């Protein structure tokens, strides 16, 4: 991993009066850049071809004060951000990159940890803990913090209540092919169907977390720990929009049963509502 001193030396070389806030063109980019502009920072969005118009056209900064994206770098693929010439341009702009889950979806963790020599706000070593298949993952952190979380079943044979099986898609490993099961037979039937349709792989199924399904309000609490003020701040709450699940749950129960004869539920993130 890139050493902390390397990053500190790089930040020391920056022009502190001309800092640029960098983001990947997606997810919370507009939120970050709007906040950055409010506090007087220059902004830059790194975009992927075919997905850049939001940043190059609709939200670009204008002379009348509208917009929040000052500059864009448009790449063939998001992963090209680790190319030396792209990194050099970001460093020339005195860029501090704001990362998020979206950022890590498109890159190899090791590549960012070892080769992306651009200062990242926060730690570049913790985001992978969101993955469920690493040793000290989110469940480990919850346990250490004393925060309750749903029961985890070590094997499908143990299922004795409604569970959600958190398995990733075969092709897009960052997307979810989660399914529900009420017992072992139900698990076998549904997992077999997904395997036959090549929606998931045997490996991803073996690595899936089988988690008790807890009924309750679904709310994301957004926190921020300030090392400057030594305070934990709650920034707000939001809920997610998932396709095609959101469309299904808006139907009456009897209509859902009819639709489910032809359509399988999917839990793909399409947006957040704050």
BELFEN-V843336 format. One record per backbone hydrogen bond with DSSP energy under -0.5 kcal/mol. NH is the residue of the N-H (numbers start at 1). CO is the residue of the C=O. Records with the same first field share a line. If there is no record, write none. Layout:
NH=CO + CO
This chain:
2=113
7=3
8=4
9=5
10=6
11=7
12=8
13=9
14=10 + 11
16=14
18=15
20=94
21=42
22=20 + 96
23=44
25=46
26=24
29=26
32=28
33=29
34=30
35=31
36=32
37=33
38=34
39=35
40=37
41=36
42=19
44=21
45=71
46=23
47=45 + 73
49=75
51=48
55=52
56=52
57=53
58=53
59=54
60=57
61=69
62=66
65=62
68=59
69=59
70=68
71=43
73=45
75=47 + 73
80=77
81=78
82=79
83=80
86=83
87=83
88=84
89=85
90=86
91=87
92=88
93=89
94=91
95=90
96=20
97=95 + 119
98=22
99=97 + 121
104=100
105=101
106=102 + 103
107=104
112=108
113=109
114=110
115=111
116=111 + 112
117=115
118=116
121=97
122=120
126=123
129=126
130=127
131=128
134=131
137=134 + 135
138=129
141=137
142=138
143=139
144=140
145=141
146=142 + 143
147=142
153=210
154=152
158=155
159=156
163=181
164=211
165=179
166=164 + 209
167=165
169=172 + 175
170=199
173=171
175=172
177=167
179=165
181=163
184=159
187=183
188=184
189=185
190=186
191=187
192=188
193=189
194=190
195=191
196=192
197=193
198=195
199=194
200=194
205=201
206=202
207=203
208=205
209=166
210=153 + 208
211=164 + 209
212=151
213=162
214=212
215=213
219=217
220=238
221=219
222=220 + 236
223=221
224=233
226=224 + 231
227=225
230=226
231=226
233=224 + 231
235=222 + 233
236=222
238=220
239=273
241=271
242=240
243=268
245=266
246=242
248=244
249=245
250=246
251=248
255=252
256=252
257=253
258=254
259=255
260=256
261=258
262=259
263=259
267=176
268=243
269=267
270=241
271=241
273=239
274=272
